[in-house]
Structures are given as C-alpha cells and as structure tokens.
Amino acid sequence: MCGVNIRWCGAFAVAEPVPVNEANEQLGDAEPRFRIRARYTDTTVTVYQAYRPGIGGPAARSGRFPAAWKRDRMTWIKPSFLWMMYRCGWGTKEGQETVLAVDISREGFEWALRHACLSHYVPALHTDQAAWKRRLAQSPARVQWDPERDLHLNPLPYRSLQLGLAGQAAARYADEWIVGIEDVTPLATEIHGLVRAGEPERARGLLPRERPYPVADEVLAHLRA
C-alpha cells in the first residue's frame, strides 16, 4: 500500500508514493525526520489542544475560545493526534481533560510557519546564538520538533511538529483562523480503552487519518532542527 508524498520542483508539486502499512501508518524507514503530518482538506488543517473543561467545553460548544482563554500566553497547537495523546495522557492529566480538534485555515497555519523561529539554537541555521535570540524574540511563532508517538505512545524515529503561537499569531489564531472546534475527548477515551484492552487494530482504525502535509520546502527550510 502507498500514501502520497509531495515533492516540490520549483513551483510545482509532484506526488510520490510513500509506503504505508495496512492501517495507513507510514513506515518509519520511509519517513523523513522532519515532515508535517496532519489531517487536512483543501482549505483547512486540523490541530489539537487539550484544556480544562471550563475552557474546552465552551470552546467546543461555541466554536470560539471563551474569555477565560489567556491570549497573552503562548498557546501550542499540534497536528499529530497521537502526540497530543502523549502530551495529555489520553485526556487524563489535570488541566488537560478536554481534548479539542481545532480546524484552522491552511492560510493561517502556513503564515505561522513562515513567521516562526525554532525554539532552540541550530548553528547551521543561525549566524550565532545572539542572532537566534533576536529572531526568537521578534517571531510571533516558534517551532519544536519532538519524537512522534505510536499507538502505545512510545517514541518513533521521526519528529512531530509543535507550533507555538504568541502575540499577533495567537490573536489571529483565536479571531481569524479557526473554522471549527470539536471535542474529541470521547474518541481519545475510546481509542485508549481499546489499546488497554489489547485491541490495537480496532484502536488504530479509529485514529484520525493524517497525511504528509503539502507545503513548499522554502516554508520549512528555516525550521529544520
């Protein structure tokens, strides 16, 4: 079985096959170390966050974050469902009991990537640490690449994107980019229950389908750790 990888040649995107297994999981030895994988449509991309019920519940019901949501703090969005499950413990960690799937515009998502800075210093990408610190202070978004997770939340050999939004980026996320918000806590609970019951195939069948996200190489060139 094969999925699709998007390779960019100049201004043109070329589809290439990506080996996957029968559960539509890409194989580790065919997966680049740094690549965005996400559930997306022609106009939106899904990212995940987890909040306490007092924020997550109203957000899912209204499609907007309530006044209690602190827009003056950096907020981290994750395109990977399983990395979100690792971070929130399948929705069992205190303060992260409500798991949200937030559909945002691809235009906004890619704006954040273009204006982001890596959260750590990389000599090959930055002139020196002082230059990196200046860019970090000026950037409304930052990127971390953390190990992707499997169904048992064990680390995989390739990385998952975490995108932090602050200032202008956080405001645009909350006010402009959001298309819809869904409470997926019941889904997280169901998948976790199947994993614990020793039924990984059934659990895997419920996972959101995430594919390589088609983005021009120049958008990520300054973000590869």
N, C-alpha and C positions, 0 to 999 in steps of 0.2 A: 504493500500500500504506500501511497505517496501523498504528501501535502504539497504546498507551494511555497517556494522561497522567492522573494522579489530581489533581483539583482539589477542595479542601476547602471546603465551605459549612457553616459552623457545625460541627456534629459529624458531618456526613455527607460521604462521599467520592463524587465524581461522576466517572465515566470520560469522558475526552475523547480524540478521535483525535490521535495525534502522527504527522506524516508521516515515513516511513522509506523507504529505497531498497530495491532488490530483495534486498540482502544483510542486511536487517533493521538497517541502521545509520541512526540518526536523523539527519536533515538539520540542518546547523549553524544555518541561519537560523530553524529552528523550535525550537531547543534553548535553554532558559533558561541564563543564565550560571552560576547556582548550582543544581544539582539532583543528587541522588544517583542514580546508575545502577548496578544490581547484578544478579547472578543470585540469585534468592531463591525460596523456597517459602512456604507459609502459616506456617511456624514457624521457618525458618532463612534466613540470608543468607550468601553466600559472600564471604570476603575473602581477599586474597592477601598472602603474605610470602615472602621469599627468605632462605635461611640457608646457611651452610657445611654440607657433607654430614654432619659429625659431629653437628649438631643437627637438620637437616631430615630425614635418613634415619630416625633413631629416632622422631621425631615422627610421620612418616607411618606407620611400622610399628605404633606403639602407640596412636596417636590422642591422645597427650598429649606435651607438651614434656618433654625429658629434664632431669635435674638440672643439666646444663651451661647450660641456658637461664637467662639472668640476669633474674629477675623484679624486681630492684631498679632496672632500667634502663627507660626509656620504650621501648615497642615500637609500631611504626606498622603499621596494617592498611589495606589499600587495596581497595575494592570493584571497582576497574577493572582488568581483566586487562591491557589494553594499557599503562596507566600503570605497572603493575608490571613489564612487559617493558621499558619505557623506563628504569625505575629500576635494574633488574638486568642490563640488556643481554642480554635473552633467556636469562638464566641463565649468562652468560659472565663476569660480573665476579667478581673474587676475593672469597670470603666470601659470595657470593650464588648459588652454583652449583645449589642445590636450591630449586626453586620450589614452594611449598605453596598449595593451595586449602584454606582452613580454613572449614568450615561452623560458624557460631555461631548461637545463638538470636537471633531478632529482638528479643526482650525485652531481652537483654543489650546488643545493638547500640544500641537506642534509649535504654536507660539511659545509655550512654556519651555519646550525642549530647546528652541533656538536661543532663548534668553537665559538658559540655565548655565550653572557652573558646577563642576564636580565638587563634592563636599570634602575632598582631600587633595593634597598636592601630588601632582604627577610630573616629574622632571621633563618627560618627553613632550608634554603639552603646555607647560608654563615656563616662562623665562627663568623665574626664580620664585621662591616662596612669597616674597613681597608682592610680586605681580599677581600670583594666585590669590592672595589675601585681598588685594584691591578688587579683583574681579568678583570674588565671592561676596564682598561687602556691597558691591553695586548690582549684583544679579538678583532679580525677584524670584528666581527658582534655583534649586540645586538638585543634583542627581547623585544617588548612590546605587551601586550595583552589588547586590547581595546574592548569595547562592540560592538558586531556585530550589524548590522543595518537591519531593514526590508525595504520593498519597499518604505515606506514613510520616510526612514532614521531615524526612531525612534530607540532607543537602545533596544537590546534584552538581555535576562538574561545570555547569554553565550558570550564568548570572541572570538575575531578575531585576528589572528597573524599579527603583523607588524614586518618586518625583516629589520634592518638597516645594511648596508654594508659600510665598510670603508677600507682604505689601501689595503692590499692584496685581501680582499674579493671583494671590488669594482672593482679592476683591473681585477680579474678573471671573475667577472660578465660581464663586458663590453667586454673582449677579448676572453673568453673561453666558458662561459656557455650559451650565447644567441644562440638560434636556429632560431628564427624569431621574428619580431616585426610587429604588426598590429595596425593601427589607428582605434580605436573603438569609436571615438567621435560621428560618426553618430548613432551608436547603443545607446549610452548614451542619445543622444538627442531624439531619437525616444521613448525610454522607459520613459524618463522624460515627454515627451509630453502626452503619454498615461496615466501616473499617474495623471498629472494635469487635463486631460480631464475626470477623473473619470472612467477609464477603467483599473482597476488593474489586472484583469485576463489576458487581452491581453498583458499588460506590463510584467506580471510575466512569460508569455510564451516565452518572448524574452530573459530572463535572461540566462547568461551562466550557464550550469549545473555544480554545484560544489558538490563534494562528499567528505566524510571523507578521508583524505589522509593517506595511509597505511605507517606508519613509526614506527619503533621499539620503545617501551616505553623508553628504555635507552637513546634514542636520545633526548627526551623531558624532561627527569626526572629532569635535572638541569635548566629547563626553565619554570616550572610551578610556577606562582607567588603565 
